Amino acid sequence: METFEITVEGMTCEHCVRRVERALLSTGKAHNVKVDLSTGKVIFEKEESLTLEEIRSLLEGYGYQVKA
């Protein structure tokens, strides 16, 4: 596993934080997800098989923008 960091734009509240956390954890390939609402930074451990494209597609489906 590797530590991975992305910036997620469009989060406005704690509900958004929980939604991002749950979405990433639901893949079964992301672990120890930590979301900082004030900066938009999301840091987590991911398995190699989880790609940035998958992450982007998943979170953009909820209306967020992902910057790597």
C-alpha positions, 0 to 999 in steps of 0.5 A: 500500500502507498500513502496517497494525497488528493485535493477534493473541491466542492466539499462544504460541510461535515456531511461532505467529509463523511461522504468522501470518506465512505465513498473511498472506503467503499472501494475496499482498496482505500484505508485510513482515510483522513479528510481536512474540510478546510484545505480540501486535502484527503490523505489515505492509504491505497492499494496499487490496484486503485487508480486515480481515474477510479478515484476521480470517477467515484468522487466526481459522481458525487459532484466533487472535483478531484485534483491530484 
